[in-house]
Structures are given as structure tokens and as C-alpha cells.
Amino acid sequence: MNVFKKTTSAPKVHRPLTLANMSNITLGVLLALTVYFFYTAGDAVVKFVGYRASVFEIGLFVTIFSLLPGIFSKPRSETWGEAISLVNPMYSHLIGVLRAISATAGTYAFISIPLSEAYSIIFLTPVFITLLSVVSLKEKVTSTRWLLTFISFASVVIVVRPGFQELNWGHISALLAAICSSSATTLTRTVARTERRLALFLFPGLYTAGLNIIALIVVGFTWPDAWDLLLLLVAGLLNGFAYIMLIAALTLSPANRIAPIQYSQMVWGLAFGALFFNEVPDTIAFIGLGALIFAGVANVVADGAQARIASRWAEYRALRQGDPPPPIN
């Protein structure tokens, strides 16, 4: 054997990053970025149409159009009869009502106040979810999460600055949207394991459409012109496809990788507000928005880190006891 003989290894081939060789986590994160861009673009379109149409007309058409992608993407394993046959009827109907109120209130907020202020208030939703999880689900919340929750609330106060600028019904509507959305999310977490996904998608849309129809009977209905109808179609399709892609993103990537991406909506909201609606926050508002994004992302990252630590600790204990380690999330 010749120990001095040169050995050569095959050169490493660096393949370009494409969808074919992309990891599921990376693909899920990219999908999530697209999801929240679509949601924000849809909100911007709604704000544009809101100068000419009522909030209920917008809500009705956007809801109807947003259901179209979901209808065509129905899982083959689920039938429409199964969607109507609810496992948890009381909770499922209540979720639909809460989602309808949240959607209508959020639409009014986007129309009547700057996008950055609307998003900052609506992004109080995680704060309310934390409070509701303690009260209703009896979940334990760490001191770190309480601190980040307080920072999130203080950040919204910095952005909106009640007492220093006039508050109107748009701010109250955004707060109502956050409260109803957090309540619906908490109830969804309660029934998600037993209720069918199709029902959770369909009933909020039906309730939202019904709420807007009832309101239009009272206040009156006017058909939007062809241009506005096209814009509402675009907004509805953006929301519908975003929902489908969000499900796909959560299937590919862990929730703690997807959740921080939601705060990209704040960036898109600032960009759309500045480009199309002449809405440029001042320096103090930018500080508050930055603190809100930091607290939201840190909250999710802290949860993910705690989950990984708990998983590693469980693996260590299993190895010491001679048992096979559990799977790591």
C-alpha cells in the first residue's frame, strides 16, 4: 500500500437554490411572506375602494370572492355535508360570529385611519390571546411573556398616543377587531382537534356575508361600478389564496417559524400607506412600531426556544433512563 499516493475527492457541486431542492422550512417561510403580502395588499385595495363604497358593501363582496379559492381547494376527504354537520355547533357558530364582527370592524378601521395605526392596534391580538389563554385555557405564562406583552401594549400607546391626537371610530373598530379575533382564535384552539377544517373555513365566511347583508338591508345597497367591483374581486381573491397558502405554510414549517413573519404586514402596511395614501408616521410612531415588531417576534422566538429546551431535556432524561429519545420538534 502506497501511503504517499495522492487521493482526490470529488469536488463539491453547489446547486442553485430552487423550489425543487429547497427545504420544507424555507419554503414554508417564503410562503408565509407571500401570505402576509397578499393580506396587506388586499387591505390596501379595500382602503382604496372605501373612499366610494360603504364598509358593508366592501365586506359582502370581498367575503364572497374570498370563498372562491377555498371552495375549489376543498379536500377530497371532506364533503359539504360534513362541513354542515358540526362536531361543536355552539363554539363553531360563536367563532363564525366573532370572525364576522372582527372582519367588519377591521375593514372599517383600514378605511378610516392610517394603515400603520390600524395594524398596530389589531396586532394587540396576541396580547389578548395571552390574557384569554390564562383566564379560559388555564395556561401558564412566563414572566418573559408578560414583559413582552406589556411592551406590545405600550408600543401601541406610543403609536396611537391617545390624548395627543384625536381618536375616532376607526381606532375603536381596530380594537374591537383585535378583541373578537383573539376570542375566536382562543375558541378555535379549543375545537381545532375535533372540528373539521372545512367548517372552520366556511362558517366565518357565511356569517360575515350574512352580517353585511343584514346591514345593507338597513342602510341601503348600491352596486359598485365595474372598476370597484374588479378591485373587490382582487381583494377577495388575495385573501382567499392567502388563507390557502397559510395552511400550506403551517404544514411545511413549524408554527414558531411562521408566526414572526406576520409582523412583515407592518412593513408592507407602512410601504402601501406611504406610496398610495400619503400616510407617513412621525419619528415617535416609528419607534413604537419598531418596539411592537421586536416584542412580537421575541415573544414567538422565546416560545420556540422554551419548546426546544424542554425537548432537549426530555431527550436527556430518556437517555439516562435507557429509553429511546423522543422526536425533537
Buried (B, 14 or more C-beta within 10 A) or exposed (E): EEEEEEEEEEEEEEEEEEEEEBEEEBBBBBBBBBBBBBBBBBBBBBBBBBEBBBBBBBBBBBBBBBBBBBEEBBEEEEEEEEBEEBEBEEBBEBBBBBBBBBBBBBBBBBBBBBBBBBBBBBBBBBBBBBBBBEEEEEEEEEEBBEBBBEBBBBBBEBBBBEEEEEBEEBBBBBBBBBBBBBBBBBBBBBBEEEBBEBBBBBBBBEBBBBBBBEBBEEEEEEEBEEEBBEBBBBBBBBBBBBBBBBBBBBEBBBEBBBBBBBBBBBBBBBBBBBEEBEBEBEEEBBBBBEBBBBBBBBBBBBBBEBBEEEBEEEBEEEEEEEEEEEEEE
